[in-house]
Amino acid sequence: MEDSSRRSAHEIFEKVIENAREELARSTSALLFSGFVAGICMGLTGLSVALALSYLGNSPPAQFVSFCFYPIGFIVVIVGRAQLFTENTLFPVALALDERGHVLNTLRLWAVVFAANVVGAVFFGWLVMKTGALPPNFADALAGLGTEAAQGHFTLIFAKAVLGGWLIALVAWMVTASHWTIGQIAIVWMITFIVGAGRFSHCIASSAEIVAAIMSGHLHFSNYFAWLLPATLGNIVGGVFMVSVLNYGQVRLGGGAQQGDDAEEQEEGRHAA
């Protein structure tokens, strides 16, 4: 049975590195399929919130309750191990920092997963808005979320995306620290709830909402691309610099922390003896 004791920062980082090697070893075709699945499933974030809003209304308490369902898409994707672009601002980047290599392979992974995620999100938006599968009141609520998400100038969207990217990369770090699936679900729910309730930009989850607004005629595809650039850049900056680089610094540049962990383990061993 796996040891359920609390992992040190060094142990989490080593697990991150292990995960990164596995992800970078995957073929391009496997990444495409996994990324496409993740893009579709991320549509569940906006759809879940839209369904709740349709039933509960738009009062502040109703909005708060509705965003409790926002994490569903993230839970499906992250626990199900599909490829989500913003998770990959942690794993391969940590490996590249640690070994000063893997840059081209990381760029391959980013490009393939990002494109597949976006295509999946677009497909989801078309499926729910153009086939008549979603009743009009639900469709209007989803389109409203997308219209709201696309608002703002470049700097504002970028700033909101930095926070969104930081939180999702933090989810990846914390999930790696967790031993059990139920713990992973709890972590994903708690942190991604903040992403939704805070209206922070996520280049894939918000894509599904914005595409739904485009399909319903509320926005044009030019609005989507004008939003997607700052949202993606902000997610990358938030994930890479606020999680990957800082955690690399605390683990690889903070040798005293490892010494402290080793000393604590030795002390516990003496007490046990």
C-alpha positions as CSV (number, residue, x, y, z in Angstrom):
1,M,0.0,0.0,0.0
2,E,1.3,3.5,-0.9
3,D,2.6,5.5,2.0
4,S,-0.1,8.1,2.9
5,S,2.2,10.4,5.0
6,R,2.5,14.0,3.9
7,R,4.9,14.4,1.0
8,S,7.7,17.0,1.3
9,A,8.2,19.7,-1.4
10,H,11.1,17.7,-2.8
11,E,9.0,14.5,-3.1
12,I,6.2,16.5,-4.8
13,F,8.7,17.9,-7.2
14,E,10.2,14.5,-8.0
15,K,6.7,13.2,-8.8
16,V,6.1,16.2,-11.0
17,I,9.3,15.4,-12.9
18,E,8.2,11.7,-13.2
19,N,4.8,12.8,-14.6
20,A,6.6,15.2,-17.0
21,R,8.7,12.4,-18.5
22,E,5.6,10.3,-19.1
23,E,3.7,13.2,-20.8
24,L,6.6,14.2,-23.0
25,A,7.0,10.5,-24.1
26,R,3.5,10.4,-25.5
27,S,3.1,10.4,-29.2
28,T,1.6,13.4,-31.1
29,S,-1.4,11.4,-32.1
30,A,-2.1,10.3,-28.4
31,L,-1.8,14.0,-27.3
32,L,-4.2,15.0,-30.0
33,F,-6.9,12.6,-29.0
34,S,-6.4,13.3,-25.3
35,G,-6.3,17.1,-25.8
36,F,-9.5,16.9,-27.9
37,V,-11.3,15.0,-25.3
38,A,-10.2,17.5,-22.6
39,G,-11.4,20.4,-24.8
40,I,-14.9,18.9,-25.0
41,C,-15.0,18.0,-21.3
42,M,-14.0,21.5,-20.3
43,G,-17.3,22.6,-21.7
44,L,-18.9,21.1,-18.6
45,T,-17.6,24.0,-16.6
46,G,-19.7,26.6,-18.3
47,L,-22.6,24.2,-19.0
48,S,-22.9,23.2,-15.3
49,V,-23.0,26.8,-14.2
50,A,-25.5,27.8,-16.9
51,L,-27.9,25.0,-15.9
52,A,-27.7,26.1,-12.3
53,L,-28.3,29.7,-13.2
54,S,-31.3,28.8,-15.3
55,Y,-32.9,27.1,-12.3
56,L,-31.8,29.5,-9.6
57,G,-31.8,32.9,-11.2
58,N,-29.1,35.6,-11.3
59,S,-29.1,36.9,-7.7
60,P,-25.7,37.0,-5.9
61,P,-26.5,34.0,-3.7
62,A,-27.7,32.0,-6.8
63,Q,-24.5,32.9,-8.7
64,F,-22.4,31.7,-5.7
65,V,-24.3,28.4,-5.6
66,S,-24.1,28.0,-9.4
67,F,-20.3,28.4,-9.5
68,C,-20.0,25.5,-7.0
69,F,-20.6,23.4,-10.1
70,Y,-17.9,25.1,-12.2
71,P,-15.2,22.6,-11.1
72,I,-17.0,19.6,-12.8
73,G,-15.2,19.9,-16.1
74,F,-11.8,20.3,-14.4
75,I,-12.5,17.2,-12.2
76,V,-13.4,15.1,-15.2
77,V,-10.3,16.2,-17.1
78,I,-7.7,16.2,-14.4
79,V,-8.7,13.1,-12.5
80,G,-9.3,11.4,-15.8
81,R,-5.8,12.3,-16.9
82,A,-6.8,14.0,-20.2
83,Q,-4.3,16.6,-21.6
84,L,-5.2,20.1,-20.5
85,F,-2.9,22.9,-21.7
86,T,-2.7,24.9,-18.5
87,E,-1.6,21.8,-16.5
88,N,1.4,21.6,-18.8
89,T,2.7,25.0,-17.6
90,L,3.9,22.9,-14.7
91,F,5.0,19.4,-15.6
92,P,7.3,19.8,-18.7
93,V,8.4,23.2,-17.6
94,A,9.6,21.8,-14.3
95,L,11.6,19.1,-16.1
96,A,13.1,21.7,-18.5
97,L,14.2,23.9,-15.6
98,D,15.7,20.9,-13.8
99,E,17.6,19.4,-16.7
100,R,18.1,22.5,-19.0
101,G,16.6,20.6,-21.9
102,H,13.4,19.2,-23.3
103,V,12.5,22.7,-24.7
104,L,11.6,21.5,-28.2
105,N,9.6,18.6,-26.9
106,T,7.8,20.9,-24.5
107,L,6.9,23.2,-27.3
108,R,5.6,20.2,-29.3
109,L,3.4,19.2,-26.4
110,W,2.1,22.7,-25.9
111,A,1.3,23.3,-29.5
112,V,-0.5,19.9,-30.0
113,V,-2.4,20.0,-26.7
114,F,-3.4,23.7,-27.1
115,A,-4.7,23.2,-30.6
116,A,-6.6,20.0,-29.7
117,N,-8.1,21.7,-26.6
118,V,-9.3,24.7,-28.6
119,V,-10.8,22.4,-31.3
120,G,-12.5,20.4,-28.6
121,A,-14.0,23.5,-27.0
122,V,-15.2,24.7,-30.4
123,F,-16.8,21.4,-31.1
124,F,-18.6,21.5,-27.7
125,G,-19.9,25.0,-28.5
126,W,-21.2,23.9,-31.8
127,L,-22.7,20.7,-30.4
128,V,-24.7,22.3,-27.6
129,M,-25.8,25.5,-29.5
130,K,-26.3,24.4,-33.1
131,T,-27.9,20.9,-32.8
132,G,-30.8,21.9,-30.6
133,A,-29.6,19.5,-27.9
134,L,-29.7,22.3,-25.3
135,P,-33.0,23.9,-24.5
136,P,-33.2,27.7,-25.3
137,N,-33.2,28.9,-21.7
138,F,-30.0,26.8,-20.9
139,A,-28.4,27.9,-24.2
140,D,-29.1,31.6,-23.4
141,A,-27.5,31.2,-19.9
142,L,-24.4,29.6,-21.4
143,A,-24.1,32.3,-24.1
144,G,-24.4,34.9,-21.4
145,L,-21.5,33.5,-19.6
146,G,-19.5,33.6,-22.8
147,T,-20.4,37.1,-23.6
148,E,-19.3,38.2,-20.1
149,A,-16.1,36.2,-20.3
150,A,-15.0,38.0,-23.5
151,Q,-15.4,41.5,-22.2
152,G,-12.4,43.6,-21.3
153,H,-9.3,45.1,-22.9
154,F,-6.1,43.2,-23.5
155,T,-4.4,44.2,-20.2
156,L,-7.5,43.3,-18.1
157,I,-7.9,39.9,-19.8
158,F,-4.2,39.2,-19.4
159,A,-4.2,40.0,-15.7
160,K,-7.3,37.8,-15.0
161,A,-5.6,35.1,-17.0
162,V,-2.4,35.3,-14.9
163,L,-4.4,34.5,-11.8
164,G,-6.3,31.8,-13.7
165,G,-3.1,30.2,-14.9
166,W,-1.5,30.4,-11.5
167,L,-4.5,28.6,-9.9
168,I,-4.7,25.8,-12.4
169,A,-1.0,25.1,-12.3
170,L,-1.3,25.2,-8.5
171,V,-4.1,22.5,-8.9
172,A,-1.6,20.3,-10.8
173,W,1.0,20.8,-8.0
174,M,-1.4,20.0,-5.2
175,V,-3.0,17.0,-7.0
176,T,0.5,15.6,-7.4
177,A,0.9,16.0,-3.6
178,S,-2.3,14.0,-3.0
179,H,-2.2,10.3,-2.4
180,W,-5.9,9.4,-2.9
181,T,-8.4,10.2,-5.7
182,I,-10.9,11.6,-3.2
183,G,-8.3,14.1,-2.0
184,Q,-7.5,15.0,-5.6
185,I,-11.2,15.7,-6.3
186,A,-11.4,17.9,-3.2
187,I,-8.3,19.9,-4.2
188,V,-9.5,20.4,-7.8
189,W,-13.0,21.5,-6.6
190,M,-11.7,24.0,-4.0
191,I,-9.2,25.7,-6.2
192,T,-11.1,25.7,-9.5
193,F,-14.2,27.1,-7.7
194,I,-12.1,30.2,-7.1
195,V,-11.3,30.4,-10.9
196,G,-15.0,30.3,-11.8
197,A,-16.4,32.5,-9.0
198,G,-13.6,35.0,-9.4
199,R,-14.3,35.2,-13.2
200,F,-10.6,34.6,-13.9
201,S,-9.8,33.8,-17.5
202,H,-8.9,30.2,-18.5
203,C,-8.0,29.8,-22.2
204,I,-9.8,26.5,-22.6
205,A,-12.7,26.5,-20.1
206,S,-13.7,30.1,-21.1
207,S,-13.3,29.1,-24.8
208,A,-16.2,26.8,-24.6
209,E,-18.4,29.5,-23.1
210,I,-17.3,32.2,-25.7
211,V,-17.8,29.8,-28.6
212,A,-21.3,29.1,-27.4
213,A,-21.9,32.9,-27.4
214,I,-20.5,33.0,-31.0
215,M,-22.7,30.2,-32.1
216,S,-25.8,31.9,-30.7
217,G,-24.9,35.2,-32.5
218,H,-24.0,37.2,-29.5
219,L,-20.3,37.5,-30.5
220,H,-18.1,37.2,-33.6
221,F,-15.1,34.9,-34.0
222,S,-12.9,38.1,-34.1
223,N,-14.0,38.7,-30.4
224,Y,-12.8,35.2,-29.6
225,F,-9.4,35.5,-31.1
226,A,-8.9,39.0,-29.5
227,W,-9.7,37.4,-26.2
228,L,-7.7,34.1,-26.7
229,L,-4.3,35.8,-27.2
230,P,-4.1,37.7,-23.8
231,A,-5.9,34.8,-22.0
232,T,-3.4,32.2,-23.2
233,L,-0.4,34.5,-22.6
234,G,-1.6,35.2,-19.1
235,N,-2.3,31.6,-18.3
236,I,1.3,30.7,-19.4
237,V,2.8,33.5,-17.3
238,G,0.8,32.6,-14.2
239,G,1.5,28.9,-14.5
240,V,5.2,29.1,-15.4
241,F,6.4,31.9,-13.2
242,M,4.0,31.7,-10.2
243,V,4.1,27.9,-9.8
244,S,6.8,26.1,-11.9
245,V,9.7,28.6,-11.3
246,L,8.9,29.4,-7.7
247,N,8.5,25.7,-6.7
248,Y,11.7,24.9,-8.6
249,G,13.4,27.6,-6.6
250,Q,12.2,26.3,-3.2
251,V,13.2,22.8,-4.0
252,R,16.4,23.0,-6.0
253,L,17.8,26.3,-4.7
254,G,16.6,25.8,-1.1
255,G,18.9,23.1,0.1
256,G,18.2,23.9,3.7
257,A,14.7,22.7,3.4
258,Q,15.8,19.2,2.3
259,Q,18.3,19.1,5.1
260,G,15.5,20.1,7.5
261,D,13.3,17.3,6.2
262,D,16.1,14.8,6.5
263,A,16.8,15.9,10.1
264,E,13.2,15.6,11.0
265,E,13.0,12.1,9.6
266,Q,16.1,11.1,11.5
267,E,14.7,12.5,14.7
268,E,11.4,10.6,14.1
269,G,13.5,7.4,13.5
270,R,15.3,7.8,16.9
271,H,12.0,8.3,18.7
272,A,10.6,5.2,17.0
273,A,13.7,3.2,18.0
